[in-house]
């Protein structure tokens, strides 16, 4: 017989995150991989092979190293920060849903003038602009679908009060209910008040002011 644990809001939110990660983590990774590839392609367009080779030969600390840089695509208002790990622009939208990775953020050497402001402007008809717009459109669509799924899952998990009820209500998600039950810390054994009173010297003969 399955155990039943009362659901806290923290547990409910963990359940929501687990389900969303199960559904969308691969799609998020794919989109961010494309964004990282675009950032590297733009970087290689700004710095030609000979420049990159010369930059790589310089001792550590001689050039700025950044994880992202600013680009303007087409006639858009403002700059877009492209990150070499593909994550920069999407940290808040689905950071908890990403697959865990030990990979460190990628930093690249750039000229000092490219550490602030806009490194390059690409025309509306440039292929990089088209790629950027395609990624952005799919990012917005993905963010919308993630939010819609979050709302629907929340409606279910917040309508029940225990893991048993959640499993009965949503049997297809039982594996995630079981995972939720495994991470609940064990309850501390109850301590008889008589023993606690004796250890603390209660009741006191007097209470200091």
N, C-alpha and C positions, 0 to 999 in steps of 0.2 A: 504493500500500500504506500502510495506516495506521501511524503511528508508535506505538511502545509506550514508556510511561514507567512506571517503578516507582512504585507507590502508597505514599505515606506516610500516617500516620494523620491528619495535617492535611488532606491531599487527600481522604481518605475522608469526613472530617467535612464538608468543603466540598461534596462531592457530595451528601451527605445533606441539607444545608441547602438546596441549590439545588432538589432534587426536592420537598422539603416546601414551599418557597416557591412553586414552580410550582403545586402542588396546592391550597394553603390560603391564599395571600396575599389573594386576593379575598374569601374567606369571613371572614378575620380583619378586613379593612378594613370589611366590611359590619357586622360585630358591633360594632366599635369606633365606627362611625358612629352606630349606635343608642345606644350608651352615652353618646356625646357629646351627642346630641339629648336624652336623658333628663336629663343634667346641666344643660343649658341650660333645659329646661322647669322643672326644680326651682328653678333660680336665678330664673327669671321669676315663679315662684309666690311665692317668698320676698320678692322685691323687685318691687313693683308699678311700672307704667309711670312714674308721677310720681317715684317714688324713683330709678328708674334714670336718668331724665333729669337729676335734681338731682345724682346721683353723677357722671354723665358731664361735667357742667359744672365740677366742682371741678378746680383745678390739679393737675398731676402731683405725686404724693407726699403728697397730703392724705389719701388713703385707702389701706388695704392692698389689694394686688393679689395674688390667689392663683390657682394652676392647678387646685386641687381644694378641696373642702370636705366636711365630714362630715355624713352623714344617717343616720337610723335608719329602716328600713323594717319595718313590722309589729312582731312580737314577737321579732325576731332579736336574738341576743346581740351587743352591741357595735355600733360604727358602721361605715358603709360610706363610703369616700372616693370621691366622684364627681369625675372630672377632666373639664375642658372639652374636652380633645382625645380623650376616650374611651379613653385608654390606661392610665391610672394603675394600675388593678388587675391589668393583664395584662402588665406589663413583663418579668417573668422567664419566662413560659411560652412565648412565641414571638417574642421581640424580634428575633431574627435573621431571621425569616421575613417581616417586614413589607416592603412595597414602599418603596423609598427615597423620601423626600420632603424637600423643602426647607422645608416649612411649619414655622414656629416654634410651640412650645407656646403654648396660649391662656391668657391670664390675665384675670381679671375682678375688678372692684372689689367689695369686701365691707366690711361694718361690722366694726370691730375685734373685736366679740364673736363673730363667726363665723369668726375665724382659728384658734380653738381650740375644742375640744369639739364638740358637736352643733348644727348650724344649725337642724334641724327634725326632728320625728318624724312619720312618716306611719302612719296606721292600717292594719291588715292588709287591710282592704277597699278602700283607696284605689287609684286607677288607677295611680299612680306605683309603688306597691308591687308590683302585678301586673306592670307593665312590667319593673321591676328583677328580679323573680324569673324572668321569662321569659328575660331576657338572661343571667342567672346560670346557668340550666339549660342553655342552649345553649352558653355558654362552657365549662362543665364537659364537655359532650359533645364539643365541638371539641377541647379539651385532651386528652381520652382518645383521640380518633381520631388526632390528631397524634402522640401517644406510640406508639400501635400501629403507625402507618406508619413512624415512626422506627426502631422495633425491627426491622421487616421489611426495610427498606432496609439497615440496618446488617448484618443477617445475610448479605445478598448481597454488599455491597461489601467486607466484611471477610473474605470467603471467597476473594478473588482478590488477586493480587499486582501486577498491572500494568493500565494502561488498555486494552491490547489484550485481555487476558483479560476485563475488565469489559465491554467492548464486545461480545465474543463471547457472554458469559453473558447479557447484557441488551441486545440490539440496539435495543429500543424506546427505551432511554434514551441512545442514541448521541450525541444533540445535547448532552447534559449532560456526557458523557465528553469530547467535543471542547472544550467550554468549560473543562473541568478542565485539559486539555492546554495550552490557550492561556495560562492564568495561571501555569503552572510557569515559574519564572525560568530563563533559559538557563544552561547549565553554563559555568563559567569555563574558559577554555582551560588545559590542564595546562602547568605550567612545568617544564622539565627541571631535575632536581636540581642538575646541574652549574652551570647559570646561577644558580640560587638560592643555592647554596653560595658562588659567586664574589661575588655581590652582598652577602652577609652576612658574608663573611670567614671561612668555615668550611672546614676545621676550625680552631679557634683554636690559637694557639701556647701560650696559657695561659688559664685561666679565673679571673677575679677572685673572691676569697673573698666 
